[in-house]
Amino acid sequence: MAEECIFCNIVNGKTDTQFLYRDDRVVAFADIHPHAPVHDLIVPFQHIRSVNDLQSLDQELMAHMVMTGRELARQRGVDQSGYKLLFNVEWGGGQRIFHIHMHLLGGWDKEK
């Protein structure tokens, strides 16, 4: 765990964050600075700094994060209208918290 990592604190229950989803590998919660009507974060318990720090043994975790995003989109009612699953990678790619996480963004109006 990185020293003073906010996501490590959140996944380990050291904050009052309300989880939308939790299992033995990841948690999901609403982004506090949403960029869409539905903007949730899927965060693994395991501290991995960035996509650039992934190892081949992390493939199952990454697949689990994507499948969790898909299920969360269904639960949040955006699976049929459409959604994005997004990783920001490194500072230049928009990553501001250096604990890997995936964004679920959706909830925009359906096609008219």
Secondary structure, DSSP 8 states (H G I E B T S, - for coil): --TT-HHHHHHTT-S----SEE-SSEEEEE-SS-SSSEEEEEEESS----GGG--GGGHHHHHHHHHHHHHHHHHTT-TTT-EEEE---TGGGT--SSS--EEEEE------
